[in-house]
Structures are given as structure tokens and as C-alpha cells.
Amino acid sequence: MSRFKKMVEGRGGWCEWQAPVMKGYLMKCCDCGLVHELQFKTFVETEQKRDGRFTMVELPWPIRVLFRARRQRT
């Protein structure tokens, strides 16, 4: 039994929304078969600067993040 959850392609090529473990999340790629380590953060943008940079505040637990994935179409 694999320790990786299979992401099934759905409508528009997107998988279902995922609520990841915020640290130590591993994703096995369906194209190359390699395992990729992903990191996530939640934040709120507090100030937008003219050069495109922004000031942010990291949000504490229990605020969570979601992600979804799809293959890049060329």
C-alpha cells in the first residue's frame, strides 16, 4: 500500500481541493514518479507597494491552507 494519496484528474484537469499537512508534505509526481517536498504558508497581505512587493502577516493555527494541482498543458 502506498503512503501517497493519488490525485485523480477531474473537471478541467484539476484534482479535488486538498487540505495538506503544513510541514513535511510530500507529493509523488504522476509524470516523473519523483517525490517532491512542498511547503505552505498562510498569510494576509497588509500593504501593497508600488513595485509589486507587499507586506504580509503570517496567520496562526487553526487557520489552514488548501491547494489543488493539475498537469501543465502545453
GULO-861111 format. One record per residue: residue number from 1; chain; residue in three letters; y, x, z of N, C-alpha, C, O in turn. Coordinates in steps of 0.05 Angstrom, whole numbers, plus 5000, padded with zeros to 4 digits. Layout:
% residues N
resi = NUM, chain = A, resn = ALA, n.py = Y, n.px = X, n.pz = Z, ca.py = Y, ca.px = X, ca.pz = Z, c.py = Y, c.px = X, c.pz = Z, o.py = Y, o.px = X, o.pz = Z
...
***
This chain:
% residues 74
resi = 1, chain = A, resn = MET, n.py = 4976, n.px = 5017, n.pz = 5000, ca.py = 5000, ca.px = 5000, ca.pz = 5000, c.py = 5025, c.px = 5018, c.pz = 5000, o.py = 5027, o.px = 5036, o.pz = 5016
resi = 2, chain = A, resn = SER, n.py = 5044, n.px = 5012, n.pz = 4983, ca.py = 5068, ca.px = 5027, ca.pz = 4980, c.py = 5088, c.px = 5020, c.pz = 5002, o.py = 5090, o.px = 4997, o.pz = 5011
resi = 3, chain = A, resn = ARG, n.py = 5103, n.px = 5040, n.pz = 5012, ca.py = 5124, ca.px = 5035, ca.pz = 5032, c.py = 5150, c.px = 5027, c.pz = 5019, o.py = 5170, o.px = 5022, o.pz = 5033
resi = 4, chain = A, resn = PHE, n.py = 5150, n.px = 5025, n.pz = 4992, ca.py = 5174, ca.px = 5017, ca.pz = 4977, c.py = 5173, c.px = 4988, c.pz = 4969, o.py = 5152, o.px = 4979, o.pz = 4960
resi = 5, chain = A, resn = LYS, n.py = 5195, n.px = 4974, n.pz = 4971, ca.py = 5197, ca.px = 4947, ca.pz = 4962, c.py = 5202, c.px = 4947, c.pz = 4932, o.py = 5220, o.px = 4961, o.pz = 4923
resi = 6, chain = A, resn = LYS, n.py = 5187, n.px = 4931, n.pz = 4917, ca.py = 5191, ca.px = 4930, ca.pz = 4888, c.py = 5214, c.px = 4912, c.pz = 4882, o.py = 5215, o.px = 4889, o.pz = 4891
resi = 7, chain = A, resn = MET, n.py = 5233, n.px = 4922, n.pz = 4866, ca.py = 5256, ca.px = 4907, ca.pz = 4857, c.py = 5248, c.px = 4894, c.pz = 4831, o.py = 5243, o.px = 4907, o.pz = 4811
resi = 8, chain = A, resn = VAL, n.py = 5248, n.px = 4868, n.pz = 4831, ca.py = 5240, ca.px = 4853, ca.pz = 4807, c.py = 5265, c.px = 4844, c.pz = 4792, o.py = 5283, o.px = 4832, o.pz = 4803
resi = 9, chain = A, resn = GLU, n.py = 5265, n.px = 4850, n.pz = 4766, ca.py = 5288, ca.px = 4843, ca.pz = 4749, c.py = 5289, c.px = 4813, c.pz = 4746, o.py = 5270, o.px = 4800, o.pz = 4740
resi = 10, chain = A, resn = GLY, n.py = 5313, n.px = 4802, n.pz = 4751, ca.py = 5317, ca.px = 4773, ca.pz = 4749, c.py = 5338, c.px = 4767, c.pz = 4728, o.py = 5341, o.px = 4781, o.pz = 4708
resi = 11, chain = A, resn = ARG, n.py = 5352, n.px = 4745, n.pz = 4732, ca.py = 5373, ca.px = 4736, ca.pz = 4714, c.py = 5394, c.px = 4758, c.pz = 4709, o.py = 5405, o.px = 4769, o.pz = 4727
resi = 12, chain = A, resn = GLY, n.py = 5399, n.px = 4763, n.pz = 4683, ca.py = 5419, ca.px = 4783, ca.pz = 4676, c.py = 5410, c.px = 4812, c.pz = 4681, o.py = 5426, o.px = 4830, o.pz = 4678
resi = 13, chain = A, resn = GLY, n.py = 5385, n.px = 4815, n.pz = 4688, ca.py = 5374, ca.px = 4842, ca.pz = 4693, c.py = 5378, c.px = 4851, c.pz = 4722, o.py = 5368, o.px = 4872, o.pz = 4730
resi = 14, chain = A, resn = TRP, n.py = 5391, n.px = 4835, n.pz = 4739, ca.py = 5396, ca.px = 4842, ca.pz = 4767, c.py = 5372, c.px = 4835, c.pz = 4784, o.py = 5359, o.px = 4815, o.pz = 4779
resi = 15, chain = A, resn = CYS, n.py = 5368, n.px = 4851, n.pz = 4805, ca.py = 5348, ca.px = 4844, ca.pz = 4825, c.py = 5361, c.px = 4825, c.pz = 4845, o.py = 5385, o.px = 4820, o.pz = 4842
resi = 16, chain = A, resn = GLU, n.py = 5346, n.px = 4816, n.pz = 4864, ca.py = 5357, ca.px = 4799, ca.pz = 4885, c.py = 5375, c.px = 4817, c.pz = 4903, o.py = 5371, o.px = 4841, o.pz = 4904
resi = 17, chain = A, resn = TRP, n.py = 5394, n.px = 4804, n.pz = 4917, ca.py = 5411, ca.px = 4819, ca.pz = 4936, c.py = 5394, c.px = 4830, c.pz = 4958, o.py = 5375, o.px = 4817, o.pz = 4968
resi = 18, chain = A, resn = GLN, n.py = 5399, n.px = 4855, n.pz = 4967, ca.py = 5384, ca.px = 4868, ca.pz = 4987, c.py = 5402, c.px = 4874, c.pz = 5011, o.py = 5425, o.px = 4881, o.pz = 5008
resi = 19, chain = A, resn = ALA, n.py = 5391, n.px = 4872, n.pz = 5035, ca.py = 5405, ca.px = 4880, ca.pz = 5059, c.py = 5392, c.px = 4906, c.pz = 5069, o.py = 5372, o.px = 4904, o.pz = 5083
resi = 20, chain = A, resn = PRO, n.py = 5403, n.px = 4929, n.pz = 5061, ca.py = 5389, ca.px = 4954, ca.pz = 5067, c.py = 5391, c.px = 4964, c.pz = 5095, o.py = 5409, o.px = 4956, o.pz = 5110
resi = 21, chain = A, resn = VAL, n.py = 5373, n.px = 4981, n.pz = 5103, ca.py = 5375, ca.px = 4996, ca.pz = 5128, c.py = 5398, c.px = 5016, c.pz = 5122, o.py = 5397, o.px = 5030, o.pz = 5101
resi = 22, chain = A, resn = MET, n.py = 5418, n.px = 5017, n.pz = 5139, ca.py = 5442, ca.px = 5033, ca.pz = 5133, c.py = 5438, c.px = 5063, c.pz = 5133, o.py = 5453, o.px = 5077, o.pz = 5120
resi = 23, chain = A, resn = LYS, n.py = 5418, n.px = 5073, n.pz = 5147, ca.py = 5413, ca.px = 5102, ca.pz = 5147, c.py = 5384, c.px = 5106, c.pz = 5139, o.py = 5366, o.px = 5091, o.pz = 5147
resi = 24, chain = A, resn = GLY, n.py = 5379, n.px = 5127, n.pz = 5123, ca.py = 5352, ca.px = 5134, ca.pz = 5116, c.py = 5339, c.px = 5116, c.pz = 5095, o.py = 5315, o.px = 5114, o.pz = 5093
resi = 25, chain = A, resn = TYR, n.py = 5356, n.px = 5102, n.pz = 5079, ca.py = 5346, ca.px = 5083, ca.pz = 5059, c.py = 5336, c.px = 5099, c.pz = 5035, o.py = 5351, o.px = 5116, o.pz = 5024
resi = 26, chain = A, resn = LEU, n.py = 5312, n.px = 5095, n.pz = 5026, ca.py = 5300, ca.px = 5108, ca.pz = 5003, c.py = 5294, c.px = 5088, c.pz = 4982, o.py = 5284, o.px = 5066, o.pz = 4987
resi = 27, chain = A, resn = MET, n.py = 5300, n.px = 5095, n.pz = 4957, ca.py = 5295, ca.px = 5078, ca.pz = 4934, c.py = 5279, c.px = 5094, c.pz = 4914, o.py = 5287, o.px = 5116, o.pz = 4905
resi = 28, chain = A, resn = LYS, n.py = 5256, n.px = 5083, n.pz = 4906, ca.py = 5239, ca.px = 5096, ca.pz = 4885, c.py = 5247, c.px = 5084, c.pz = 4858, o.py = 5246, o.px = 5060, o.pz = 4854
resi = 29, chain = A, resn = CYS, n.py = 5256, n.px = 5101, n.pz = 4840, ca.py = 5265, ca.px = 5092, ca.pz = 4814, c.py = 5243, c.px = 5082, c.pz = 4796, o.py = 5222, o.px = 5095, o.pz = 4795
resi = 30, chain = A, resn = CYS, n.py = 5247, n.px = 5059, n.pz = 4784, ca.py = 5226, ca.px = 5048, ca.pz = 4767, c.py = 5224, c.px = 5062, c.pz = 4740, o.py = 5204, o.px = 5060, o.pz = 4726
resi = 31, chain = A, resn = ASP, n.py = 5246, n.px = 5076, n.pz = 4732, ca.py = 5245, ca.px = 5091, ca.pz = 4706, c.py = 5234, c.px = 5119, c.pz = 4709, o.py = 5216, o.px = 5126, o.pz = 4693
resi = 32, chain = A, resn = CYS, n.py = 5243, n.px = 5134, n.pz = 4728, ca.py = 5234, ca.px = 5162, ca.pz = 4730, c.py = 5213, c.px = 5166, c.pz = 4752, o.py = 5200, o.px = 5187, o.pz = 4752
resi = 33, chain = A, resn = GLY, n.py = 5209, n.px = 5147, n.pz = 4770, ca.py = 5189, ca.px = 5149, ca.pz = 4791, c.py = 5198, c.px = 5167, c.pz = 4814, o.py = 5182, o.px = 5171, o.pz = 4833
resi = 34, chain = A, resn = LEU, n.py = 5222, n.px = 5178, n.pz = 4813, ca.py = 5232, ca.px = 5195, ca.pz = 4834, c.py = 5243, c.px = 5178, c.pz = 4857, o.py = 5250, o.px = 5155, o.pz = 4853
resi = 35, chain = A, resn = VAL, n.py = 5243, n.px = 5189, n.pz = 4881, ca.py = 5254, ca.px = 5175, ca.pz = 4904, c.py = 5283, c.px = 5185, c.pz = 4909, o.py = 5288, o.px = 5209, o.pz = 4910
resi = 36, chain = A, resn = HIS, n.py = 5302, n.px = 5167, n.pz = 4911, ca.py = 5330, ca.px = 5173, ca.pz = 4915, c.py = 5338, c.px = 5164, c.pz = 4943, o.py = 5331, o.px = 5142, o.pz = 4951
resi = 37, chain = A, resn = GLU, n.py = 5353, n.px = 5181, n.pz = 4957, ca.py = 5365, ca.px = 5173, ca.pz = 4983, c.py = 5392, c.px = 5161, c.pz = 4978, o.py = 5408, o.px = 5172, o.pz = 4964
resi = 38, chain = A, resn = LEU, n.py = 5397, n.px = 5137, n.pz = 4989, ca.py = 5422, ca.px = 5123, ca.pz = 4986, c.py = 5436, c.px = 5121, c.pz = 5013, o.py = 5422, o.px = 5118, o.pz = 5034
resi = 39, chain = A, resn = GLN, n.py = 5462, n.px = 5123, n.pz = 5013, ca.py = 5478, ca.px = 5119, ca.pz = 5037, c.py = 5497, c.px = 5096, c.pz = 5033, o.py = 5507, o.px = 5093, o.pz = 5010
resi = 40, chain = A, resn = PHE, n.py = 5502, n.px = 5081, n.pz = 5054, ca.py = 5520, ca.px = 5058, ca.pz = 5052, c.py = 5540, c.px = 5058, c.pz = 5074, o.py = 5535, o.px = 5069, o.pz = 5096
resi = 41, chain = A, resn = LYS, n.py = 5564, n.px = 5047, n.pz = 5069, ca.py = 5584, ca.px = 5043, ca.pz = 5090, c.py = 5597, c.px = 5016, c.pz = 5085, o.py = 5598, o.px = 5007, o.pz = 5062
resi = 42, chain = A, resn = THR, n.py = 5607, n.px = 5004, n.pz = 5106, ca.py = 5624, ca.px = 4980, ca.pz = 5102, c.py = 5652, c.px = 4988, c.pz = 5110, o.py = 5656, o.px = 5003, o.pz = 5129
resi = 43, chain = A, resn = PHE, n.py = 5671, n.px = 4978, n.pz = 5096, ca.py = 5699, ca.px = 4984, ca.pz = 5102, c.py = 5717, c.px = 4962, c.pz = 5093, o.py = 5710, o.px = 4946, o.pz = 5076
resi = 44, chain = A, resn = VAL, n.py = 5741, n.px = 4962, n.pz = 5105, ca.py = 5762, ca.px = 4944, ca.pz = 5096, c.py = 5785, c.px = 4962, c.pz = 5087, o.py = 5793, o.px = 4981, o.pz = 5100
resi = 45, chain = A, resn = GLU, n.py = 5796, n.px = 4955, n.pz = 5064, ca.py = 5818, ca.px = 4970, ca.pz = 5053, c.py = 5843, c.px = 4961, c.pz = 5067, o.py = 5850, o.px = 4937, o.pz = 5067
resi = 46, chain = A, resn = THR, n.py = 5858, n.px = 4980, n.pz = 5080, ca.py = 5881, ca.px = 4972, ca.pz = 5096, c.py = 5908, c.px = 4978, c.pz = 5082, o.py = 5928, o.px = 4966, o.pz = 5089
resi = 47, chain = A, resn = GLU, n.py = 5908, n.px = 4996, n.pz = 5062, ca.py = 5933, ca.px = 5003, ca.pz = 5048, c.py = 5926, c.px = 5014, c.pz = 5021, o.py = 5910, o.px = 5033, o.pz = 5019
resi = 48, chain = A, resn = GLN, n.py = 5938, n.px = 5004, n.pz = 5000, ca.py = 5935, ca.px = 5014, ca.pz = 4973, c.py = 5958, c.px = 5032, c.pz = 4966, o.py = 5981, o.px = 5024, o.pz = 4969
resi = 49, chain = A, resn = LYS, n.py = 5952, n.px = 5056, n.pz = 4956, ca.py = 5974, ca.px = 5075, ca.pz = 4949, c.py = 5978, c.px = 5075, c.pz = 4919, o.py = 5960, o.px = 5066, o.pz = 4904
resi = 50, chain = A, resn = ARG, n.py = 6001, n.px = 5084, n.pz = 4910, ca.py = 6008, ca.px = 5083, ca.pz = 4881, c.py = 5988, c.px = 5099, c.pz = 4864, o.py = 5984, o.px = 5092, o.pz = 4841
resi = 51, chain = A, resn = ASP, n.py = 5977, n.px = 5121, n.pz = 4875, ca.py = 5959, ca.px = 5138, ca.pz = 4859, c.py = 5931, c.px = 5127, c.pz = 4859, o.py = 5913, o.px = 5141, o.pz = 4848
resi = 52, chain = A, resn = GLY, n.py = 5926, n.px = 5104, n.pz = 4869, ca.py = 5899, ca.px = 5092, ca.pz = 4868, c.py = 5883, c.px = 5097, c.pz = 4893, o.py = 5862, o.px = 5084, o.pz = 4898
resi = 53, chain = A, resn = ARG, n.py = 5891, n.px = 5116, n.pz = 4910, ca.py = 5877, ca.px = 5121, ca.pz = 4934, c.py = 5882, c.px = 5099, c.pz = 4954, o.py = 5901, o.px = 5083, o.pz = 4949
resi = 54, chain = A, resn = PHE, n.py = 5867, n.px = 5097, n.pz = 4975, ca.py = 5872, ca.px = 5076, ca.pz = 4994, c.py = 5864, c.px = 5086, c.pz = 5022, o.py = 5849, o.px = 5105, o.pz = 5025
resi = 55, chain = A, resn = THR, n.py = 5875, n.px = 5073, n.pz = 5042, ca.py = 5868, ca.px = 5078, ca.pz = 5070, c.py = 5846, c.px = 5057, c.pz = 5077, o.py = 5848, o.px = 5034, o.pz = 5069
resi = 56, chain = A, resn = MET, n.py = 5827, n.px = 5066, n.pz = 5093, ca.py = 5805, ca.px = 5048, ca.pz = 5100, c.py = 5798, c.px = 5051, c.pz = 5129, o.py = 5802, o.px = 5072, o.pz = 5141
resi = 57, chain = A, resn = VAL, n.py = 5787, n.px = 5030, n.pz = 5140, ca.py = 5776, ca.px = 5030, ca.pz = 5167, c.py = 5747, c.px = 5022, c.pz = 5165, o.py = 5740, o.px = 5002, o.pz = 5153
resi = 58, chain = A, resn = GLU, n.py = 5729, n.px = 5039, n.pz = 5176, ca.py = 5701, ca.px = 5033, ca.pz = 5176, c.py = 5695, c.px = 5010, c.pz = 5195, o.py = 5706, o.px = 5010, o.pz = 5217
resi = 59, chain = A, resn = LEU, n.py = 5678, n.px = 4991, n.pz = 5187, ca.py = 5672, ca.px = 4968, ca.pz = 5203, c.py = 5648, c.px = 4973, c.pz = 5220, o.py = 5629, o.px = 4986, o.pz = 5212
resi = 60, chain = A, resn = PRO, n.py = 5647, n.px = 4963, n.pz = 5245, ca.py = 5625, ca.px = 4969, ca.pz = 5264, c.py = 5602, c.px = 4949, c.pz = 5260, o.py = 5605, o.px = 4929, o.pz = 5246
resi = 61, chain = A, resn = TRP, n.py = 5580, n.px = 4956, n.pz = 5273, ca.py = 5558, ca.px = 4937, ca.pz = 5274, c.py = 5568, c.px = 4913, c.pz = 5289, o.py = 5582, o.px = 4917, o.pz = 5308
resi = 62, chain = A, resn = PRO, n.py = 5562, n.px = 4889, n.pz = 5283, ca.py = 5540, ca.px = 4879, ca.pz = 5266, c.py = 5548, c.px = 4873, c.pz = 5237, o.py = 5533, o.px = 4860, o.pz = 5223
resi = 63, chain = A, resn = ILE, n.py = 5571, n.px = 4883, n.pz = 5228, ca.py = 5578, ca.px = 4880, ca.pz = 5200, c.py = 5557, c.px = 4894, c.pz = 5183, o.py = 5550, o.px = 4916, o.pz = 5189
resi = 64, chain = A, resn = ARG, n.py = 5548, n.px = 4880, n.pz = 5162, ca.py = 5527, ca.px = 4891, ca.pz = 5145, c.py = 5537, c.px = 4894, c.pz = 5116, o.py = 5558, o.px = 4883, o.pz = 5109
resi = 65, chain = A, resn = VAL, n.py = 5522, n.px = 4907, n.pz = 5100, ca.py = 5528, ca.px = 4911, ca.pz = 5072, c.py = 5505, c.px = 4900, c.pz = 5056, o.py = 5482, o.px = 4902, o.pz = 5064
resi = 66, chain = A, resn = LEU, n.py = 5510, n.px = 4891, n.pz = 5032, ca.py = 5490, ca.px = 4882, ca.pz = 5013, c.py = 5492, c.px = 4900, c.pz = 4988, o.py = 5513, o.px = 4912, o.pz = 4983
resi = 67, chain = A, resn = PHE, n.py = 5470, n.px = 4902, n.pz = 4973, ca.py = 5472, ca.px = 4915, ca.pz = 4947, c.py = 5451, c.px = 4902, c.pz = 4929, o.py = 5432, o.px = 4889, o.pz = 4938
resi = 68, chain = A, resn = ARG, n.py = 5455, n.px = 4906, n.pz = 4904, ca.py = 5435, ca.px = 4898, ca.pz = 4884, c.py = 5435, c.px = 4920, c.pz = 4862, o.py = 5454, o.px = 4935, o.pz = 4861
resi = 69, chain = A, resn = ALA, n.py = 5415, n.px = 4920, n.pz = 4845, ca.py = 5413, ca.px = 4940, ca.pz = 4825, c.py = 5402, c.px = 4929, c.pz = 4799, o.py = 5389, o.px = 4908, o.pz = 4798
resi = 70, chain = A, resn = ARG, n.py = 5409, n.px = 4943, n.pz = 4778, ca.py = 5397, ca.px = 4936, ca.pz = 4752, c.py = 5397, c.px = 4962, c.pz = 4735, o.py = 5412, o.px = 4980, o.pz = 4740
resi = 71, chain = A, resn = ARG, n.py = 5380, n.px = 4963, n.pz = 4715, ca.py = 5380, ca.px = 4985, ca.pz = 4697, c.py = 5405, c.px = 4985, c.pz = 4680, o.py = 5414, o.px = 4964, o.pz = 4672
resi = 72, chain = A, resn = GLN, n.py = 5415, n.px = 5009, n.pz = 4675, ca.py = 5438, ca.px = 5012, ca.pz = 4657, c.py = 5429, c.px = 5006, c.pz = 4628, o.py = 5410, o.px = 5019, o.pz = 4618
resi = 73, chain = A, resn = ARG, n.py = 5442, n.px = 4988, n.pz = 4615, ca.py = 5435, ca.px = 4981, ca.pz = 4588, c.py = 5453, c.px = 4998, c.pz = 4569, o.py = 5477, o.px = 4998, o.pz = 4572
resi = 74, chain = A, resn = THR, n.py = 5440, n.px = 5011, n.pz = 4549, ca.py = 5456, ca.px = 5027, ca.pz = 4531, c.py = 5459, c.px = 5014, c.pz = 4504, o.py = 5472, o.px = 5026, o.pz = 4486
***
